[in-house]
Structure formats: C-alpha cells, structure tokens
Amino acid sequence: MSGIRVLLADDQPLVRSGLRVLMADTPDLEVVGEAANGAEAVRMSAELAPDVVVMDIRMPEMDGIEATRRLTSAGPDGARVLILTTFDEDEHVYGALRAGASGFAVKDMALDDILAAVRVVAAGDALIAPGVTRRLIADFVAGPAPAPERVPAITGREQEVLTLVGRGRSNGEIAQDLFITVATTKSHVARLLTKLDARDRVQLVIKAYEMGLVSPPR
C-alpha cells in the first residue's frame, strides 16, 4: 500500500511532532495535517480528505470520541479513525468503538506497531491493542448477557464465522478451526460486513456480543 494520507489529532504538540517525524521516514505514510482538538480534526478532515485520522481521546473543545462519531457518520467513504491514546480505560475503549473507530492503540506500543496499526486501519481492517482486546472481551462476558438475537439474513456458516470473529480469532485461525481456506473466510467476513451493516471487524465483534453468539469463558 502506498500514499496513506494521515491527519494527526492530539492536543500535545510534542506528540504530534514525534509522530510526524516518525511517519516522514516511512515512504508509504504522509502526514497531511495536524489538529490540536477534535473540532479541528473534523474541520481539517473535511478539507484534507485523509485516509486515516490518528486521534487522541482527551482534547479540549471536542474530545476524540465525539470527533470520531462525527467523522464516521459521514459513511463508508469518510476517514477511518485510529484512536491512539495514553488512556485505555474501559469507558474510553467502549466509547471509541461505539463511535465508529476502526482501531484502538496506546501510546506505549512499539513505534513499528503504531505504524502497522495505521496501515491496518487504512487497508479497511480493524485493530485493537492486544492487552485492550483481552480486557474488552473479559468485560463484555462479565456483564449482563445480551438477549440472543438471530439474524435470518446470515447463514449457519456465517454465524460460525461471526462467533469466531467475536472471540478474537484471525482469518487464518478461523480457516483452521472451520477447515476452510483463508480466501473463503475472507469472503464470509466480507458478506457479514455487508449483511450486518458493520463498518469493520471491530463492529463485527460488537455484533457478535450483542447477538449473544459469544459465551462467557468457563
């Protein structure tokens, strides 16, 4: 992938500067703008049409969650949002994902992992930092069980795939579990995204929990 246009949104100039320098040395990433708060991020995104907005959560005037909600409400053609923050408390994770973020990463991740996260989000996939993912799933299953909801539009096989997506399995792991090819798995995931009107894989995870397809670990 080449020419990924990135907008940085963080109220700390030093953080923005560090990310800009890091991405300047990366041929496939281009920083097209910097925003100091969520309101600026929304305005600049409309002007600059970035592929990915790397968004902090706690910012003045408008926080990153509200800015994410406004950006993703533009539909599938809008910028994709990668939340990159120091704070990974549950309320922030849930808020960001509900707002439509395609990824959630923390600033203490390795720099190469942050760059990889930008590429993953730009490619149309979704990413949650591994430690956050484990806690997210644990918290979901520890809470009140949602009323199971069967969606007639999906097939039995698609439901199996969605269940495994909800458990955090990768395409390769799903293919191995169901004895199908990775290409077939990708096709099932693509159809699920369309049928369930989900923006990305993160939202499929949420759908799996809301439909009661993922059971608490024993």
N, C-alpha and C positions, 0 to 999 in steps of 0.2 A: 504494500500500500504506500502511496506517496501523496504529498501535498495535503496532509491533515491540518486544517486550519483550526487553531486553538485560541480561545479567549480565556484569559486568566481573571478570576474574580476573587479577590481577597483584600481585606482592609489593611493588611500589613505589607507595606512597600518592600520590605526585605524578602518576604516570602515570594512575592510576585517577581522580584528581581532574580532571585535564585532559580525559580522555575524557568524564567525567560532565558537565562544564561544556559541552563541545562538543555533546553529544547533547541537553542540556537546551534548547539553542537550535534544535533540529530537531524540528518538530511530529510527525513520524511515528516517532520513536525515543523509548523510555522506559527509563531505567536502573532496574531493579527491585532490584538488589543489587550488592554488591561483595565479592569474595573475595580473601584475601591469599595463598592457596596452592591447590594442586589439590584437596586433601581438602575444603577449604571449598567450592570450586566444585561438587564432586559433591554435597555435602550440600545446599547452597543451591539447586542446580538442581532437586533433588527437591522442595524446599519451595516454590519460587517459580515453577516451570514457565516459564522464559524461552524465547523463540523462538530466540535466538542467545546463545551464550556466547563472548565475546571473550577469548581465552585466551593468556596468555604461556607460554613453554616452561620457562624456568629459574625454578622456585619451590621454596621449602622444603617439607618433609614429603611432598609428592607433586608431581612435575613435571607440566607441561601435557600431555605425551604420554600418560602413564598416566591422567590425569584425562579426557582426550579418549576414550581407549579405554573407560573405564567409562561415560562418558556415552552414547557411540554404541552400546554394547552393549545399550542399552535398546530398540533397534529404531527404525523409521522415525518413531515418534511422539515420540521423545526430542528434546532440544535439539540444534540444529545448532551446530557449533563453527567459529569463525573464529580461526585462530592469528594473533596479532599480536605480533611479537617483534623484538628488535634483532638476533637471531642467525638468519641464513639459510643456515647451513652445510648441506651435503647431507644429513648424517645426521639433522638436525632435520626437513628437508623430507620425507624418506622416512618417518621415524618418525611424523610427524604425519599424513601421508596414509594410511599403513598403519593407523593407529589409528582412522581414520574421519573426520578433519577435512574439512569442506566447503570450506575456503579457507585460504590461507597468504599473509599480508601482512606487510610490515616497517614498523617504526615511523617510518622516514624518508619514507614515502609522504606525498603531499599529504593534508591533513586531509579534503578533499572526497572523495578516493579511498578513504580509510578508511571514511567513512560510506557510500559507494557499495558497498564490499565487504560491509558489514553487510547492506545491502538485498539484494544479490545472493544471499547465503547464506540469508537469511530467505525469499527467494522460491523456494528449493528448487534453485537452480542452484549452481555451484561456481566458485571463483575462485582463481587463483594469481598473485601479483605477476609482471608481465611478465618482469623480469630473472631471477626464480627459475624461471619456466616454461622459458625458453630453456636455462638450465643443466641443469634437470631432464631435459629431452629429450636434450640432448647427453650427459649422463652415462649415461642409460639405453642409448642406442645405442652408447656406447663400451664398455659392459660386455659380458660373455658373452651371446651371442644365446640367448634362451629357446627351448626346443623348441616348434616351432609346434603349436598345438592348435586344431583346428577344432571348433567347437561346432555340432552338427547343428541346434540349435533356432533358429539365426538364418539368415535368407535371404541370398542373394547381395547384394542391395541393402543390407541391414542391415550386412553385413560391410564394404561400401564406406563406409557412413556411419561405422561404428566406426573404420575405418582413418583417416578424415579427422579424427575427434574426437581420435584418438591423436596426430595431427600438430599439434594445437592450433587447428584451424580452428573458426571460429564457425559458428552455424547459417546465417547469411547466406552465408558463404563456401562452406559445404558445398552449399547450394542452388545456388549459381552453378557450382560445379565439376561437379555431377551433373545440372544442367539440370532441377531440380525446384523446387517452391515452398518458401518458408521454413516454411509450415504443414506440408507433407509431411515436411520434415526434422525438425521438432519431433516429429511422430508417430513417425518412425523412432527417434529418440533415446529417446522415452518407452518404446517397446517394448523397446529394448535394455536400459534400466534394469531393466525387469521380468524379461526373459528371463535376464539375466546376474546378477540379484540384486545390482545395484550401487546404492549409496545415492545417488550423484550423478555429475555429469560427470567429476569428478576420478577417481573409481573406474573409470569407463569408459576413461579414458586409461591407467590401470594395466592394465586388462584387455587393451587393445589391444597393449601391450608384451608382456604375459605370453603372449598367443596368437601372438606373432610376426608381427602384422599390420603393424607399423611397421618399415621397414627403415632402416639407418643412412644418413645423407645422404652423397651422393657429391661 
